[in-house]
Amino acid sequence: MVSTQLQPAMSISETSAEGSNREPKNHQDIPSTPQKPNGSPADEEDEYPSKSRVLVTVFAMMLTSFCVALDRTIIATAIPVITNHFNSLGDVGWYASAYLLTMAPLMLIMGRIYKFYNPKWVYMVCIGIFEIGSLVCGVAPNSTALIIGRAIAGMGSAGIMSGAIVIVVYIIPLQKRPAYTGMFGMVFAVASVAGPLLGGVFTDKVSWRWCFYINLPLGGVTMAILALTLKVRNDSTKAPLKEQIHQLDPLGTLFILPAVICLLLALQWGGTTYSWSNARIVVLLVLFGVLSIVFVYIQHWRQELATIPPRLMKHRAIVAGTCYSFFSGAEMMALVYFLPIWFQAIKGASAVHSGIMNIPAVLGISISSMFAGFSTRKFGYFTHFLYISCVMTTVGAGLISTFTTSTAHPKWIGYQVLWGLGLGFGMQQPSVAAQTILSRKDVSTGVSMMFFSQTLGGAIFVSVANNVFDNKLASGLRGVPGIDANFVTHIGATDLRRVVAPQYLHAVLVVYNQALRNAFYVCVALAAATILGCVPMPWLSLKKAAEKQKAEAQAAKAEKEEAAAATDAQKNDGDASSVPGSSGEANQHHAEEEKKLARV
């Protein structure tokens, strides 16, 4: 079974991956000769589990990944009912942000933890924490308990998405991984888009508490399956507790955690609770900048002991993948946030029905994500999918930004499908790049960087798009006679037709539509900005990487066998020379007799 010792094995340099046969320049990252004992190429080519065991394991992890992605958006349609239940309108913002405040800053640290500890048990602990948080939310007697539960669930979710990819690295050969990472991408996207739909169904048909209870059986099934089927051997020598803590970069953690929290709080409060010029928001943004600068300095100082070892940033594929993930995640979350609002406000759809109207995007994402994964497995290249994604999402988002109050269903269905296809083609490719270019010990860090940037991009630009929407809506409504602009901006999209007088409704809908189009313009810009991650991405070949990995593994195995044979031969010679009457003693006795004869 595969070893869990996370030591350098091999990585495909950007020069060799682009077709050159030259030795990589960075010999620290890519050993020129096979290394033993732990973490060598031979370790990476140990016997993998059977296909049936792999499929069961992957299915279990997909269940948990679905829950985590669902948890980010499912609460959206349940919030009105929750606020009525607890009489807690002032806490609305915290129901979503508490989850994000603990998840985002811990993502990078989880990459470090997966690097030094057995991935199976780290992953299961993360599921356990997520389950506890979901249980607290489900049984919450008041709003404060619900917020605490959301924060706990966020802590657990920080290591689940990246942990699934890390485990895939241990149980599936490199060349076959894209098909499986494509499945995870599909699950993530489908759950993110379908969250509001399921939230509406649970709220209307059962209880809002089932938005959280649903995680308990799915997480429990996952833990049971993994306990029985997943075997990841850990050969690492356990260091003393003090050394373990030192390896986890506590100093870097001390700065990155508050830095991200300051940024997210500023985005949560800015333009809503407080104006952007308010001293609280300014101080939070300044603290974010200062703490981030100190964190970068610490990473440079600690080198291999850093949360993000600086040598990883020397790989163009990692920098490009992080950049692409940032803009792609921002675009996805912003459009997923505002499309249901357009359906509810302009088309008069209920929260549940608006979720159903998002299904075309879900189908597009599912089809292209799976196609890209299997295509990469077959042909080995994935960079072209980034370009395809950039073009299709930009065009799709651009077409969505042309929506009017009279846009018919053929257009809003077709535009969503086009955008969804584009998003699915590209969303998992940065993760594939990290697996191709990095040695196994670094994959957890590389993948965590991708998920962190994706989450951070979404958090930042949903806030940006929301401010663009609010400002345009407020200014537009001031030009509509007989309308209280402040009142309309604070009611929900589903209540427009109920509270606005019929003679003013059309004018209000036109303003609302234009405000939403402005938010969609932000999505168009973000989709176009993904080109900044496409251009630097080298044209890596997954097949060549797998072949080189296999060749190095075989060479390492042969070298090990030769060394073992030489050691055995040396041992046998030593044993023979120590036996009385052996050829060694006979030769010595013969030499002494010759010396005696010479003296005579």
C-alpha positions as CSV (number, residue, x, y, z in Angstrom):
1,M,0.0,0.0,0.0
2,V,1.2,3.5,-0.6
3,S,3.4,5.2,1.9
4,T,2.3,8.3,3.7
5,Q,5.8,9.6,4.3
6,L,5.6,13.1,2.7
7,Q,9.2,13.4,1.4
8,P,10.5,14.7,-1.9
9,A,9.9,12.3,-4.7
10,M,9.9,13.9,-8.1
11,S,8.5,16.9,-9.8
12,I,8.5,17.9,-13.4
13,S,10.3,21.1,-14.0
14,E,8.8,23.6,-16.2
15,T,11.5,23.3,-18.7
16,S,11.3,19.5,-19.0
17,A,7.5,19.5,-18.9
18,E,7.5,21.9,-21.9
19,G,9.4,19.4,-24.0
20,S,13.0,19.8,-23.1
21,N,15.1,16.8,-21.9
22,R,17.5,19.0,-19.9
23,E,18.1,18.4,-16.3
24,P,16.0,20.8,-14.1
25,K,17.9,23.7,-12.7
26,N,16.3,23.5,-9.2
27,H,18.0,20.3,-7.9
28,Q,16.6,21.0,-4.5
29,D,13.1,20.4,-5.7
30,I,13.8,17.7,-8.3
31,P,16.4,15.2,-7.3
32,S,18.5,14.1,-10.2
33,T,19.0,10.6,-8.7
34,P,16.3,8.5,-7.0
35,Q,16.2,8.9,-3.2
36,K,15.6,6.5,-0.5
37,P,14.4,5.5,2.0
38,N,11.2,7.5,2.5
39,G,9.3,9.6,0.0
40,S,11.3,8.5,-3.0
41,P,9.9,7.9,-6.5
42,A,9.7,4.2,-5.6
43,D,7.4,5.1,-2.7
44,E,5.2,7.1,-5.0
45,E,4.8,4.0,-7.2
46,D,4.0,1.6,-4.5
47,E,1.0,-0.6,-5.1
48,Y,-2.2,1.4,-5.3
49,P,-5.5,0.1,-3.9
50,S,-7.9,-1.9,-6.1
51,K,-10.2,0.0,-8.4
52,S,-13.3,-1.0,-6.4
53,R,-11.7,0.3,-3.2
54,V,-10.7,3.5,-4.9
55,L,-14.2,4.1,-6.2
56,V,-15.8,3.6,-2.8
57,T,-13.3,5.9,-1.2
58,V,-13.7,8.6,-3.8
59,F,-17.5,8.3,-3.5
60,A,-17.3,8.8,0.2
61,M,-15.1,11.9,-0.1
62,M,-17.4,13.3,-2.7
63,L,-20.3,13.1,-0.2
64,T,-18.4,15.2,2.3
65,S,-17.2,17.7,-0.4
66,F,-20.8,18.1,-1.5
67,C,-21.8,19.0,2.1
68,V,-19.0,21.5,2.4
69,A,-19.7,23.3,-0.8
70,L,-23.5,23.1,-0.1
71,D,-23.0,24.7,3.3
72,R,-21.6,27.9,1.7
73,T,-24.8,28.7,-0.1
74,I,-27.6,26.6,1.3
75,I,-28.3,29.1,4.1
76,A,-29.1,31.9,1.6
77,T,-32.8,31.0,1.2
78,A,-33.2,29.9,4.8
79,I,-32.0,33.2,6.4
80,P,-35.4,35.0,6.3
81,V,-37.1,32.1,8.2
82,I,-34.1,31.9,10.7
83,T,-34.3,35.6,11.4
84,N,-38.0,35.4,12.0
85,H,-37.5,32.3,14.3
86,F,-34.8,34.0,16.4
87,N,-36.0,37.6,15.9
88,S,-32.4,38.3,14.9
89,L,-32.3,40.5,11.8
90,G,-29.1,42.2,13.1
91,D,-27.2,38.9,12.9
92,V,-28.0,38.1,9.3
93,G,-24.5,38.9,8.1
94,W,-22.9,36.7,10.6
95,Y,-24.7,33.5,9.5
96,A,-22.6,33.4,6.3
97,S,-19.5,35.3,7.4
98,A,-18.9,33.2,10.6
99,Y,-18.4,30.2,8.4
100,L,-16.0,32.0,6.0
101,L,-14.1,33.7,8.9
102,T,-12.8,30.4,10.2
103,M,-12.6,28.4,6.9
104,A,-10.5,30.8,4.8
105,P,-7.6,31.6,7.2
106,L,-7.2,27.9,8.2
107,M,-6.9,26.6,4.6
108,L,-3.2,27.4,4.2
109,I,-2.4,26.0,7.6
110,M,-4.3,22.8,6.7
111,G,-1.9,22.3,3.8
112,R,1.0,22.3,6.3
113,I,-0.8,19.8,8.6
114,Y,-1.5,17.4,5.7
115,K,2.2,17.6,4.9
116,F,3.4,16.3,8.3
117,Y,0.6,14.0,9.5
118,N,-1.3,11.0,8.1
119,P,-3.8,12.4,5.6
120,K,-6.5,9.8,6.5
121,W,-6.7,10.8,10.1
122,V,-6.3,14.6,9.5
123,Y,-9.2,14.3,7.0
124,M,-11.4,12.4,9.4
125,V,-10.7,14.9,12.2
126,C,-11.8,17.7,9.8
127,I,-15.0,15.8,9.0
128,G,-15.6,15.3,12.7
129,I,-15.2,19.0,13.5
130,F,-17.5,19.9,10.5
131,E,-20.1,17.4,11.8
132,I,-20.0,18.9,15.3
133,G,-20.5,22.4,13.9
134,S,-23.5,21.2,11.8
135,L,-25.0,19.6,14.8
136,V,-24.7,22.8,16.9
137,C,-26.4,24.7,14.1
138,G,-29.2,22.2,13.8
139,V,-30.1,22.2,17.5
140,A,-29.2,25.9,18.1
141,P,-31.6,27.4,20.7
142,N,-30.7,31.0,19.7
143,S,-28.9,33.1,17.1
144,T,-25.6,33.1,19.1
145,A,-25.4,29.3,19.1
146,L,-26.1,29.2,15.4
147,I,-23.2,31.6,14.7
148,I,-20.9,29.5,16.9
149,G,-22.0,26.4,15.1
150,R,-21.3,28.0,11.7
151,A,-17.8,29.0,12.9
152,I,-17.0,25.4,14.1
153,A,-18.3,24.0,10.8
154,G,-16.0,26.4,8.9
155,M,-13.0,25.2,10.9
156,G,-13.7,21.6,9.8
157,S,-14.4,22.5,6.2
158,A,-11.0,24.2,5.8
159,G,-9.3,20.9,5.4
160,I,-12.0,18.8,3.6
161,M,-11.8,20.0,0.0
162,S,-8.0,20.1,-0.1
163,G,-7.7,16.9,1.9
164,A,-9.8,15.0,-0.6
165,I,-7.3,16.0,-3.4
166,V,-4.3,15.1,-1.1
167,I,-5.8,11.6,-0.5
168,V,-6.4,11.1,-4.2
169,V,-2.6,11.7,-4.7
170,Y,-2.0,8.7,-2.4
171,I,-4.5,6.2,-3.9
172,I,-4.6,7.0,-7.6
173,P,-1.7,7.1,-10.1
174,L,-0.9,10.6,-11.5
175,Q,-2.2,9.9,-15.1
176,K,-5.6,8.8,-13.8
177,R,-6.1,11.7,-11.3
178,P,-7.6,14.3,-13.6
179,A,-10.8,12.2,-14.1
180,Y,-11.3,12.1,-10.4
181,T,-10.4,15.8,-9.7
182,G,-12.9,16.6,-12.4
183,M,-15.5,14.8,-10.4
184,F,-14.7,16.8,-7.3
185,G,-14.9,20.0,-9.3
186,M,-18.3,19.0,-10.6
187,V,-19.5,18.2,-7.1
188,F,-18.2,21.5,-5.8
189,A,-19.8,23.6,-8.5
190,V,-23.1,21.7,-8.5
191,A,-23.5,22.0,-4.7
192,S,-22.6,25.7,-4.8
193,V,-25.3,26.4,-7.4
194,A,-27.9,24.0,-6.0
195,G,-27.4,25.2,-2.4
196,P,-30.2,27.9,-2.5
197,L,-32.6,25.4,-4.2
198,L,-32.1,22.8,-1.5
199,G,-32.2,25.4,1.2
200,G,-35.6,26.6,-0.1
201,V,-36.9,23.1,-0.3
202,F,-35.9,22.3,3.3
203,T,-37.2,25.6,4.6
204,D,-40.6,25.3,2.9
205,K,-41.2,21.5,3.2
206,V,-39.5,20.5,6.5
207,S,-37.6,22.9,8.6
208,W,-34.6,25.2,8.2
209,R,-32.7,23.0,10.7
210,W,-32.5,20.4,8.0
211,C,-30.1,22.6,6.1
212,F,-27.6,21.5,8.7
213,Y,-29.0,18.1,9.7
214,I,-28.4,16.9,6.2
215,N,-24.7,17.0,6.8
216,L,-24.8,14.5,9.7
217,P,-25.8,11.2,7.9
218,L,-23.6,12.1,4.9
219,G,-20.6,12.8,7.0
220,G,-21.2,9.8,9.2
221,V,-21.3,7.5,6.1
222,T,-18.1,9.0,4.8
223,M,-16.2,8.4,8.1
224,A,-17.4,4.8,8.3
225,I,-16.4,4.1,4.7
226,L,-13.0,5.7,5.1
227,A,-12.3,3.9,8.3
228,L,-12.9,0.6,6.5
229,T,-11.5,1.2,3.0
230,L,-8.8,3.9,3.2
231,K,-5.3,2.7,4.1
232,V,-2.6,5.3,3.9
233,R,0.6,4.1,5.6
234,N,2.6,6.6,7.6
235,D,6.3,5.8,7.7
236,S,7.5,9.1,9.1
237,T,9.5,9.2,12.3
238,K,7.5,11.1,14.9
239,A,9.3,14.2,16.1
240,P,9.0,15.6,19.6
241,L,6.0,17.7,20.2
242,K,8.0,20.9,20.3
243,E,9.6,20.1,16.9
244,Q,6.1,19.3,15.4
245,I,4.8,22.7,16.5
246,H,7.9,24.4,15.1
247,Q,7.3,22.7,11.7
248,L,3.7,24.0,11.5
249,D,5.0,27.6,11.3
250,P,3.2,29.0,14.4
251,L,4.7,32.4,13.8
252,G,3.4,32.7,10.3
253,T,0.0,31.4,11.5
254,L,0.0,34.2,14.2
255,F,0.0,36.8,11.4
256,I,-2.0,35.2,8.5
257,L,-5.0,34.3,10.7
258,P,-5.8,37.9,11.9
259,A,-4.8,39.3,8.5
260,V,-7.5,37.3,6.7
261,I,-10.0,37.9,9.5
262,C,-9.4,41.7,9.3
263,L,-10.0,41.6,5.5
264,L,-13.2,39.5,5.8
265,L,-14.6,41.7,8.5
266,A,-13.9,44.8,6.5
267,L,-15.7,43.3,3.5
268,Q,-18.6,42.2,5.7
269,W,-19.2,45.6,7.3
270,G,-18.0,47.9,4.6
271,G,-20.9,49.6,2.7
272,T,-23.5,48.0,4.9
273,T,-23.1,48.3,8.7
274,Y,-20.5,51.1,8.3
275,S,-19.5,53.3,5.4
276,W,-16.2,52.5,3.6
277,S,-14.7,55.7,5.1
278,N,-15.6,54.7,8.6
279,A,-12.6,54.5,11.0
280,R,-13.3,50.8,11.8
281,I,-13.2,49.8,8.2
282,V,-10.0,51.8,7.5
283,V,-8.3,50.3,10.5
284,L,-9.2,46.8,9.5
285,L,-7.9,47.3,6.0
286,V,-4.6,48.8,7.3
287,L,-4.2,45.9,9.7
288,F,-4.8,43.5,6.9
289,G,-2.0,45.2,4.8
290,V,0.5,45.3,7.6
291,L,-0.1,41.8,8.9
292,S,0.1,40.4,5.3
293,I,3.5,42.2,4.7
294,V,4.9,40.7,8.0
295,F,3.5,37.2,7.0
296,V,5.3,37.4,3.6
297,Y,8.6,38.4,5.4
298,I,8.2,35.4,7.8
299,Q,7.7,33.1,4.9
300,H,10.9,34.3,3.2
301,W,12.8,34.0,6.5
302,R,11.6,30.5,7.4
303,Q,12.1,29.0,4.0
304,E,11.3,25.2,4.2
305,L,9.6,25.7,7.6
306,A,7.2,28.3,6.2
307,T,3.5,27.8,5.7
308,I,4.2,28.5,2.0
309,P,7.8,27.7,1.2
310,P,9.1,30.4,-1.1
311,R,10.6,27.9,-3.6
312,L,7.0,26.9,-4.5
313,M,6.5,30.3,-5.9
314,K,9.4,29.8,-8.3
315,H,7.1,27.5,-10.3
316,R,5.2,29.4,-12.9
317,A,2.5,26.7,-12.8
318,I,1.8,27.4,-9.1
319,V,1.8,31.2,-9.5
320,A,-0.4,31.0,-12.6
321,G,-2.8,28.4,-11.0
322,T,-3.2,30.6,-7.9
323,C,-4.0,33.6,-10.0
324,Y,-6.5,31.7,-12.1
325,S,-8.2,30.2,-9.1
326,F,-8.5,33.7,-7.5
327,F,-10.4,35.2,-10.5
328,S,-12.3,32.1,-11.4
329,G,-13.6,31.7,-7.8
330,A,-14.5,35.4,-7.6
331,E,-16.4,35.2,-10.9
332,M,-18.2,32.0,-9.9
333,M,-19.4,33.1,-6.5
334,A,-20.5,36.6,-7.7
335,L,-22.6,35.2,-10.5
336,V,-24.0,32.4,-8.3
337,Y,-25.0,35.1,-5.8
338,F,-26.7,37.5,-8.2
339,L,-28.3,35.2,-10.8
340,P,-31.0,34.0,-8.3
341,I,-31.7,37.6,-7.4
342,W,-32.3,38.5,-11.0
343,F,-34.8,35.6,-11.3
344,Q,-36.5,36.6,-8.1
345,A,-36.7,40.3,-8.7
346,I,-37.2,40.5,-12.5
347,K,-39.0,37.2,-13.2
348,G,-41.0,37.1,-9.9
349,A,-39.7,33.6,-9.1
350,S,-39.7,32.2,-5.5
351,A,-36.5,31.3,-3.8
352,V,-37.0,27.6,-4.7
353,H,-38.0,28.3,-8.2
354,S,-35.0,30.6,-8.8
355,G,-32.8,27.6,-7.7
356,I,-34.5,25.5,-10.4
357,M,-33.9,28.2,-13.0
358,N,-30.2,27.9,-12.2
359,I,-30.1,24.2,-13.3
360,P,-28.8,25.0,-16.8
361,A,-25.6,26.4,-15.3
362,V,-25.3,23.3,-13.1
363,L,-25.7,21.0,-16.1
364,G,-23.1,23.0,-18.1
365,I,-20.6,22.8,-15.2
366,S,-21.1,19.1,-14.7
367,I,-20.7,18.1,-18.4
368,S,-17.6,20.2,-19.0
369,S,-15.9,19.4,-15.7
370,M,-16.2,15.6,-16.4
371,F,-15.2,16.0,-20.0
372,A,-12.1,18.0,-19.1
373,G,-11.0,15.4,-16.5
374,F,-11.3,12.4,-18.8
375,S,-9.8,14.3,-21.7
376,T,-6.7,15.2,-19.6
377,R,-6.4,11.6,-18.5
378,K,-6.4,10.4,-22.1
379,F,-4.2,13.0,-23.9
380,G,-2.2,14.3,-21.0
381,Y,-2.5,18.1,-21.6
382,F,-4.8,20.5,-19.7
383,T,-3.5,24.0,-20.2
384,H,-5.7,24.5,-23.3
385,F,-8.8,24.1,-21.1
386,L,-7.9,27.2,-19.2
387,Y,-8.0,29.3,-22.4
388,I,-11.3,27.7,-23.4
389,S,-12.7,28.4,-20.0
390,C,-11.5,32.1,-20.1
391,V,-13.2,32.7,-23.5
392,M,-16.5,30.8,-22.8
393,T,-17.0,32.3,-19.3
394,T,-16.2,35.8,-20.6
395,V,-18.7,35.5,-23.5
396,G,-21.3,33.7,-21.3
397,A,-21.1,36.4,-18.5
398,G,-21.1,39.1,-21.1
399,L,-24.4,37.7,-22.6
400,I,-25.9,37.4,-19.1
401,S,-25.1,41.1,-18.6
402,T,-27.4,41.9,-21.5
403,F,-30.5,40.7,-19.6
404,T,-33.5,43.0,-19.7
405,T,-36.9,42.8,-17.9
406,S,-38.2,41.0,-21.0
407,T,-35.5,38.4,-21.6
408,A,-37.2,35.1,-22.5
409,H,-36.2,31.7,-21.3
410,P,-34.3,30.5,-24.4
411,K,-31.8,33.2,-23.8
412,W,-31.4,32.9,-20.0
413,I,-31.1,29.1,-20.4
414,G,-28.6,29.2,-23.2
415,Y,-26.4,31.9,-21.7
416,Q,-26.2,30.0,-18.4
417,V,-25.3,26.8,-20.2
418,L,-22.5,28.6,-22.1
419,W,-21.1,30.1,-18.9
420,G,-21.4,26.8,-17.0
421,L,-19.6,24.9,-19.7
422,G,-16.8,27.4,-19.6
423,L,-16.5,27.4,-15.8
424,G,-16.4,23.6,-15.7
425,F,-13.6,23.3,-18.2
426,G,-11.2,25.4,-16.1
427,M,-12.0,25.1,-12.5
428,Q,-9.9,22.0,-11.6
429,Q,-7.0,22.6,-13.9
430,P,-4.9,24.6,-11.3
431,S,-5.1,21.6,-9.0
432,V,-4.0,19.3,-11.8
433,A,-1.1,21.6,-12.4
434,A,0.0,21.5,-8.8
435,Q,-0.1,17.7,-8.8
436,T,1.9,17.6,-12.0
437,I,4.7,20.0,-11.1
438,L,5.1,19.3,-7.4
439,S,6.5,16.4,-5.5
440,R,4.0,14.5,-3.3
441,K,5.2,16.1,-0.1
442,D,4.3,19.6,-1.5
443,V,1.0,18.7,-3.2
444,S,-1.0,19.5,0.0
445,T,0.5,23.0,0.2
446,G,0.0,23.6,-3.5
447,V,-3.6,22.5,-3.5
448,S,-4.4,24.4,-0.3
449,M,-3.0,27.6,-2.0
450,M,-5.5,27.0,-4.9
451,F,-8.5,26.6,-2.7
452,F,-7.5,29.5,-0.5
453,S,-7.2,31.9,-3.4
454,Q,-10.5,30.6,-4.8
455,T,-12.3,31.2,-1.5
456,L,-10.6,34.6,-1.0
457,G,-11.5,35.8,-4.5
458,G,-15.1,34.9,-3.9
459,A,-15.3,36.7,-0.6
460,I,-13.7,39.9,-2.0
461,F,-15.6,40.2,-5.2
462,V,-19.0,39.2,-4.0
463,S,-18.6,42.2,-1.7
464,V,-17.4,44.4,-4.6
465,A,-20.2,43.4,-6.8
466,N,-22.7,43.9,-4.0
467,N,-21.5,47.4,-3.5
468,V,-21.7,48.1,-7.2
469,F,-25.3,46.8,-7.2
470,D,-26.3,48.7,-4.1
471,N,-24.9,52.0,-5.3
472,K,-26.6,51.8,-8.7
473,L,-29.9,50.7,-7.2
474,A,-29.9,53.5,-4.7
475,S,-29.0,56.2,-7.3
476,G,-31.5,54.8,-9.9
477,L,-34.4,54.6,-7.4
478,R,-34.0,58.2,-6.4
479,G,-35.1,59.1,-10.0
480,V,-38.4,57.2,-9.6
481,P,-41.2,59.4,-8.3
482,G,-43.3,58.1,-5.4
483,I,-40.7,55.6,-4.3
484,D,-38.8,55.5,-1.0
485,A,-35.3,54.4,-2.3
486,N,-34.1,53.4,1.2
487,F,-37.1,51.2,1.7
488,V,-36.8,49.4,-1.6
489,T,-33.1,48.7,-1.2
490,H,-33.7,47.0,2.1
491,I,-36.6,44.7,1.1
492,G,-35.9,41.3,-0.4
493,A,-36.0,40.7,-4.1
494,T,-39.0,38.3,-3.7
495,D,-41.0,41.1,-2.0
496,L,-40.8,43.7,-4.8
497,R,-44.2,42.9,-6.3
498,R,-45.8,42.8,-3.0
499,V,-44.7,46.1,-1.6
500,V,-44.3,48.3,-4.7
501,A,-47.5,49.9,-6.1
502,P,-48.4,48.5,-9.6
503,Q,-48.1,51.9,-11.3
504,Y,-44.4,52.2,-10.1
505,L,-43.5,48.5,-10.5
506,H,-42.2,48.6,-14.1
507,A,-39.9,51.6,-13.4
508,V,-38.6,49.9,-10.3
509,L,-37.9,46.7,-12.2
510,V,-36.0,48.6,-14.9
511,V,-33.8,50.2,-12.3
512,Y,-33.3,46.9,-10.4
513,N,-32.4,45.2,-13.7
514,Q,-29.8,47.8,-14.5
515,A,-28.3,47.5,-11.1
516,L,-28.0,43.8,-11.5
517,R,-26.4,44.2,-14.9
518,N,-23.8,46.4,-13.3
519,A,-23.0,43.5,-10.9
520,F,-22.8,41.2,-13.9
521,Y,-20.3,43.6,-15.5
522,V,-18.0,42.8,-12.6
523,C,-18.4,39.1,-13.4
524,V,-17.4,39.8,-17.0
525,A,-14.3,41.6,-15.9
526,L,-13.4,38.8,-13.5
527,A,-13.9,36.2,-16.2
528,A,-11.7,38.1,-18.6
529,A,-9.1,38.5,-15.8
530,T,-8.5,34.7,-15.7
531,I,-6.3,35.2,-18.8
532,L,-3.7,36.4,-16.3
533,G,-3.5,32.9,-15.0
534,C,-3.7,31.2,-18.5
535,V,-0.8,33.0,-20.2
536,P,1.9,32.1,-17.6
537,M,0.8,28.5,-17.3
538,P,3.3,26.2,-18.9
539,W,2.1,23.5,-21.3
540,L,2.7,20.6,-18.9
541,S,2.1,17.0,-20.0
542,L,0.6,14.7,-17.4
543,K,1.6,11.7,-19.4
544,K,5.2,12.7,-19.6
545,A,5.2,13.5,-15.8
546,A,3.7,10.0,-15.1
547,E,6.2,8.3,-17.4
548,K,9.1,10.1,-15.8
549,Q,7.8,9.3,-12.3
550,K,7.5,5.6,-13.2
551,A,11.0,5.5,-14.8
552,E,12.6,7.1,-11.7
553,A,10.6,4.7,-9.5
554,Q,12.0,1.7,-11.4
555,A,15.5,3.1,-11.3
556,A,15.2,3.6,-7.6
557,K,13.9,0.1,-7.1
558,A,16.8,-1.4,-9.2
559,E,19.3,0.7,-7.3
560,K,17.9,-0.5,-4.0
561,E,18.1,-4.2,-5.1
562,E,21.7,-3.7,-6.2
563,A,22.6,-2.1,-2.9
564,A,20.9,-4.9,-1.0
565,A,22.7,-7.6,-3.1
566,A,26.1,-5.9,-2.5
567,T,25.4,-5.7,1.2
568,D,24.5,-9.4,1.3
569,A,27.7,-10.3,-0.6
570,Q,29.8,-8.2,1.7
571,K,28.2,-9.9,4.7
572,N,28.8,-13.4,3.3
573,D,32.5,-12.6,2.7
574,G,32.8,-11.4,6.3
575,D,31.2,-14.5,7.7
576,A,33.4,-16.7,5.6
577,S,36.6,-15.1,6.7
578,S,35.7,-15.6,10.4
579,V,35.3,-19.4,10.0
580,P,38.4,-21.5,11.1
581,G,40.1,-23.4,8.3
582,S,38.6,-21.1,5.8
583,S,40.4,-20.1,2.6
584,G,41.5,-16.8,4.3
585,E,43.2,-18.5,7.2
586,A,44.7,-21.1,4.8
587,N,46.3,-18.4,2.7
588,Q,47.7,-16.7,5.8
589,H,49.2,-20.0,7.1
590,H,50.8,-20.7,3.6
591,A,52.4,-17.3,3.6
592,E,53.9,-17.8,7.1
593,E,55.4,-21.2,6.0
594,E,57.1,-19.5,3.0
595,K,58.7,-16.9,5.3
596,K,60.2,-19.7,7.5
597,L,61.6,-21.5,4.5
598,A,63.2,-18.2,3.2
599,R,65.0,-17.6,6.6
600,V,66.4,-21.2,6.6
